[in-house]
Amino acid sequence: MRRRCGAAALALAMAAVGVPALACRIPVPLELRDVQYADVVVVGRIANYRIVRDEAAREQRRKLLASSPDMPPELRKILAGQQGFLTDYARFDVIVDKVLSGKAPKTLSVTWDNSTFAEPEAMPPGPYVLALRHPGSRAPPPRGPSATFVPNREPGTLTVLQAPCAPAFIFETASGEAATLRKALTSGLSGF
C-alpha cells in the first residue's frame, strides 16, 4: 500500500511538470486596455503555423511510466494518454498588412505560449489584428487565481500578448475587439 501511495504521489508531482494544456481553472475576461503592454500591434495574416512540442517533457513522462510499475491503472491511463503539455507552444509567421502601433517589418516571426489554454492545432490565415510583445517587456498582470507562468522558449522572438487566464490578443479583423482596438490606438489609448 505504501509503495502504491508513493508511486501515486510521484506521478502526481511529475504530472505537475507536464500538466494537460488546459491549466486555467477560472478563465477571466479579456481586458482590451492590456494593449498598452504591446510593443507592436499589426493587421496581418498567419502563415506557417505549427505547434512546437516539448519532447523533453514527453520523454520524462515515458520514463516515469516505465519506472512506476505500481502506479494505479487509472492514473497510468490518464498520464499515458496526455496529448498536450503546458510547455508546448505555437510558432508562426505574420505577413504584415498594416502596422497600427510600434514598428514591424513586412514579415514577423511570432511565438504563442497559450499556457493557460491549449493552443489550437491549426489557425486559419486570417486576416487578424494581433498585439505582440517582446518577451522581456512588461506583461499584463495575472487576473486569475490559477494563472500559470512558463518561461519563454524563444526569448528573442515576439510573442502574442496575453494575460494569464485571459484570451489572447488575436482578433479577426471584422470582430468587435479588433474595431475597439483600432479606435483606441488611433485616439492614443484614451478610449479605455
C-alpha positions in Angstrom: 0.0 0.0 0.0 2.8 2.4 0.9 4.5 1.8 -2.5 1.3 2.4 -4.3 0.8 5.7 -2.4 4.4 6.7 -3.1 4.0 5.9 -6.8 0.8 7.9 -7.0 2.4 10.9 -5.2 5.4 10.7 -7.6 3.1 10.5 -10.6 1.1 13.5 -9.5 4.2 15.5 -8.8 5.5 14.6 -12.3 2.2 15.4 -13.8 2.5 18.9 -12.5 5.6 19.4 -14.8 3.6 18.2 -17.8 0.1 19.0 -16.9 -2.6 18.9 -19.5 -2.5 22.0 -21.7 -5.7 23.4 -20.0 -4.2 24.9 -16.9 -6.6 27.7 -16.0 -9.3 26.7 -13.7 -11.0 30.1 -13.7 -10.9 31.9 -17.1 -11.0 35.7 -16.8 -12.4 38.2 -19.3 -10.2 39.9 -21.8 -9.1 43.4 -20.7 -8.6 45.3 -24.0 -6.7 48.1 -22.2 -3.9 45.5 -21.8 -3.0 46.5 -25.3 -0.8 49.1 -23.5 1.6 46.2 -22.9 2.1 45.5 -26.6 5.3 46.5 -28.3 3.7 46.1 -31.8 0.1 45.9 -33.0 -0.5 44.8 -36.6 -3.1 43.7 -39.0 -1.8 40.6 -40.8 -2.2 37.1 -42.0 -0.9 34.0 -40.3 1.4 31.6 -42.2 3.5 28.6 -41.3 1.5 27.9 -38.1 2.8 24.9 -36.2 2.9 23.5 -32.6 6.3 23.1 -31.1 6.0 20.1 -28.8 8.2 19.8 -25.7 9.8 16.5 -26.4 11.8 16.6 -23.1 8.5 16.6 -21.2 7.2 13.7 -23.2 10.4 11.7 -22.6 10.2 12.5 -18.9 6.6 11.2 -18.9 7.7 7.9 -20.7 10.5 7.4 -18.1 8.0 8.0 -15.3 5.6 5.5 -16.6 8.3 2.9 -17.2 9.8 3.3 -13.7 6.4 3.2 -11.9 5.0 -0.4 -12.3 2.9 0.0 -9.1 1.1 3.1 -10.4 -2.7 2.8 -10.2 -4.1 1.8 -13.6 -6.4 4.8 -13.7 -3.6 7.3 -13.2 -1.4 5.4 -15.7 -4.1 5.7 -18.3 -4.5 9.4 -17.7 -0.8 10.1 -17.8 -0.1 7.9 -20.8 -3.0 9.4 -22.8 -2.0 13.1 -22.3 -1.5 14.7 -25.7 -0.6 18.3 -24.9 1.8 19.7 -22.3 1.9 23.1 -20.7 5.3 23.7 -22.2 4.1 23.2 -25.8 3.7 26.4 -27.8 2.9 27.7 -31.2 5.2 29.3 -33.7 4.1 31.1 -36.8 4.8 34.0 -39.2 2.7 37.1 -39.6 2.6 38.7 -43.0 2.0 42.3 -42.0 -0.6 44.3 -44.0 -0.6 47.3 -41.7 1.2 48.4 -38.6 -1.2 50.0 -36.1 1.3 50.6 -33.3 5.1 50.2 -32.9 7.4 49.2 -35.7 7.4 46.0 -37.7 8.9 44.6 -40.9 6.7 43.0 -43.6 7.1 39.6 -42.0 7.3 38.8 -38.3 8.2 35.5 -36.6 6.0 35.0 -33.6 5.5 32.5 -30.8 2.4 32.0 -28.7 2.6 30.2 -25.4 -1.1 29.9 -24.7 -0.1 28.4 -21.4 -3.5 28.8 -19.7 -5.4 27.1 -22.6 -4.4 24.6 -25.3 -3.0 26.1 -28.5 -5.2 25.3 -31.5 -3.7 22.7 -33.8 -4.2 25.0 -36.8 -5.1 28.6 -37.4 -6.9 30.0 -40.5 -4.7 32.6 -42.2 -6.9 35.5 -41.2 -6.5 38.5 -41.5 -6.2 39.3 -37.8 -5.4 42.2 -35.6 -2.6 40.9 -33.4 -0.9 42.6 -30.4 2.6 41.4 -29.8 5.2 41.9 -27.1 8.9 41.2 -26.7 9.4 38.5 -24.0 11.4 40.9 -21.8 8.8 43.7 -21.9 6.3 44.4 -19.2 3.5 41.9 -19.3 -0.2 42.2 -18.2 -0.8 41.2 -14.6 -2.4 37.9 -13.8 -6.0 38.3 -13.1 -7.0 34.8 -12.3 -6.2 32.8 -9.2 -5.0 29.9 -11.1 -2.6 31.6 -13.5 0.3 29.6 -14.8 3.7 31.0 -15.9 6.1 29.2 -18.2 9.4 30.8 -19.3 9.5 31.9 -23.0 11.2 29.2 -25.0 12.3 31.6 -27.7 13.3 34.8 -25.8 14.4 36.6 -29.0 11.1 36.3 -30.7 7.9 38.4 -30.4 5.1 36.7 -28.6 1.3 37.1 -28.7 0.1 39.4 -25.9 -2.0 37.5 -23.4 -2.6 38.0 -19.7 -2.6 34.6 -17.8 -6.1 33.1 -17.8 -7.4 35.6 -20.3 -7.9 35.3 -24.1 -5.0 36.1 -26.4 -4.8 39.3 -28.5 -5.5 37.6 -31.8 -8.8 39.0 -33.2 -10.4 38.5 -36.6 -10.4 41.9 -38.4 -14.2 42.1 -38.5 -14.6 41.4 -34.8 -15.8 44.0 -32.2 -12.5 43.6 -30.3 -10.5 44.5 -33.4 -12.6 47.6 -34.1 -12.3 48.7 -30.4 -8.5 48.3 -30.5 -8.2 50.2 -33.8 -10.3 53.1 -32.4 -8.3 53.1 -29.1 -5.0 53.1 -30.9 -5.9 56.0 -33.2 -7.1 58.0 -30.2 -3.9 57.3 -28.2 -5.5 54.7 -25.9 -7.8 57.2 -24.4 -10.8 55.1 -25.4 -10.4 52.7 -22.5 
